[in-house]
């Protein structure tokens, strides 16, 4: 069984959360599903200004990323071998429907390396899906037919695993789930929601997944 510490740290209440952003990061643009609307991303300074207003107590300096402001609770931290294929169904069960999908380019920036210095990260092509509370119980209810097809192809990767990070943005009504470093392999873990309004990490075992998907 999975270590209890992983379950406890990664189980977070959805109370008060009105919007969940699910982002997929690709370093290879060819892996981005075609047909997704491209949008210009806000600059780091603009993003940090928004975050600082949402949480003034932690908006004065960066905690995690070099030169950046992080104001959220980092409840999933660099978790390996996580699948996303059942996530839309799980979020729908909790009352969240997809209302927007777009892609943007995130330019490379300095990141801390193992030697204690900084190196430049790779440019990433990011696909962002917004799930809104109260948007219906069906996946893609707020999307067009073409957008819904893209959504299905994006999440329908049973043999795809990711490194996952999760942030619950304090002082706001948002949660962010980031999926990075794609691998073509069966994931060991996946994300699910509970009847008590929580999101959690579970083992990607068919019998366990079936229980949560009922």
N, C-alpha and C positions, 0 to 999 in steps of 0.2 A: 504493500500500500504506500501511497504518497506520504511523505513526511507531514506530520500535523502542523508544523511551523509554517510550511508553504500554504496550506489551506487557510490557516488563521490569518496570516498577513495579507493574503490575496482576496479575502472575503470582505466585501464592502457593501454597505447599504445604498440603495438607490433612492432613498427618501429625499425629496426635494430636488432630485436631478431631472431637469426638463429636456436636456439635450445631451446626446452621447455622440462624440466624434470618433469614428473608426478610420484610422489612417494606415495605408499600406505604402511602404517605402521601397522603391526599386532603384537600383543603380544602373540597370539595363532598361532603356526606354522601350525595347522590343517586348518586354514582359507586361507592359501596361495594356490592358484590354482596349481595343479600338472603340471609337465612338463616344468617348468621354469629353465633356466640355472642359476646356482649359481656362483657368482663372489666374490672374496675377496675384501673387502672395504679398501680404503686407510685409514691410521690412521688419527686421528684428527690433528696431527701436519702437516702431508702432505697436508691435505685439507686446513688448515689455511694458509700454505705457498702459495698455489695456489691462494687463495682468496686475500691475501695480495699483490701479484704481480698484480692481476687484478685491485685492487683499493688501491694504496699506502696510500692515505689520511685517509682511515678508517681501514687499515690493521694492525694497531699497538696494538689495544686492543679490547677485546670483548665488544659488546654493549648489546646483548640480552642474550646470553647463557653463563653460568658460565665457565670461563676459555677458552672461544672460541672466534674466530674472526668472526664477521658478517659484511660483506661489502655491502650487498644488501639493496634495498629499500623494507621494509616490508609492502607491500600494502594490503595484506589480513592478518589480525591478529586475530587468535583464533576464527574464524567465525563458529558458531554452525549450525548444521543441513543442511549441503551442500551435494548435490548429484553430481555424476560424470558420470552418464550414457550417457548423450548427449555430453560429452566433446570431444571424438574422432571425432565425426561428425562436431562439431563446429570448432575444430582445422583444420580439413580437409578443411572446408569452407574458412579458412584464409590461406590455402596453406601449412599446416604442415602435414606430414605423419609419421607414426610410423616406425622407422628403427631399434630399439633395445628394447629388454625386458630381464631383468635379476633380480635376487634376491640376497640379501646379508644380513648378520646379523649385527645389530648395537648393540653393547654391552651397558649395563646400565652404566650411568655416574651420577655424582652429579648434582642435580637440586635444585633450590631455592624453599623452602616451605613457607606456609602462616605465619609461626612463625619467618621468617627471617633467618632461618638456611638452611642447605642443607641436602637432602636425596638422596638415590640412585634410579635412574629411572630403569624401567624394560628393559630387553633385548627385542629388537624388530626385527622382520623379515620383511624386506623392499623389496617391489617389485617396481622396477624403470623402467619406460617406457620413451624412448627418442623419441620425435617428432621433425623432422628436416624440416626446411623451404625448399620448392622447391622439396619435396620428393613425390609429386603427390597429388591428391585430394581425394584419397580413403584411408580409414582407413586400416592400416596394409600393405600398398603397398610394403614397404621395408622389410617385415617379411616373413618367411617361412609359409607354410600352417599350420603346427602344432603351430607355434608361434601366428599366427593370431587367431586360435581357443582359445588359452589361453587369448589373448587380449580381445576378445569378452566376454569370461566368466568373466574376471576381471572387466570390465566396465558395463556389462549388469546386473546391480542391481538396478532396479527401486525403490525398497523398502529398499534401503540401504542409510544411511546418515553418514556423517563424520564431524569432525572438520577440517577446512581448514586453511592453512597458505600459503601465496604467497610471493615470493621474486623476484624482478627484480634486477639482479646482475649488478650494475653499473661498468662501465669500461670493461664490457664483453658483449657477445652477447647471454647470457643465461637467462632463467627464470625458476624458480622452483615452482611447486605447490605440497604441501604436504597434504595428506589426512590421518587423524589419528582418533583414538577412534571410531571404527566402531559401528554402531547401526542398528538393523533391524527395521527400521521404515521409513515412507515416509518422504523424506527430504523437508524442507521448502523453500530452496534456491537451485540454481544450477548456473553453469558458462556457459557463452555464449560469442560468438564473434560478433562484429558488422561489417557492410560493410565498416566502416572507419578504420578498422584495429586495433580495441581495444578489450580487453578481459574485461568482466564485470560480476558482480553478478546480477542475476535476480530472481524473485520469481518463484518457481516451480509450476506455475499454467499452466494447459494444454493449455489455449488460448495464454498465453504469450510465452511458450516454442514453440508452433507451429509457431508462428510468426517468431521466430529466426531460426527455422529449415527449413524454406522455401528456 
